[in-house]
């Protein structure tokens, strides 16, 4: 997610364009929120207010949905988002050591963003590629069979 966080009129226009693109329907809520999360960096209160107004879903319901889905965030994220699969199949093939290596490199706990705003670390459930666990996704790039020793080189690609 290398898109700069946006607020104000530009963000509102993106919300309107996205809702128009998908259609102002409750059935399209997840695709709409997913697109907005990607384009705007996160789902601000302003963004959710506008979605609420356009689709007719209450703000509290929207917050509930945004909080439930791991790929959605209601707070600003880092320039690069690391999704770490924490499900059992990845865990047993080296995920635990990889998690420790991530902590050693970035000093981030689950859900945290680095002080310089560069990284956010988001634990997620199975990403559907268990055969190549342990798995990391950084922005739109997926890495499988990741060994802790490879981590520094992988992170260096995002300088
Ligand atoms: S358990 Fe990690 S991708 Fe499925």
Boltz pocket constraint, residues with backbone or C-beta under 6 A from the ligand:
constraints:
  - pocket:
      binder: B
      contacts: [[A, 85], [A, 86], [A, 87], [A, 88], [A, 89], [A, 90], [A, 91], [A, 125], [A, 126], [A, 127], [A, 128], [A, 129], [A, 130], [A, 131], [A, 133], [A, 135]]
      max_distance: 6.0
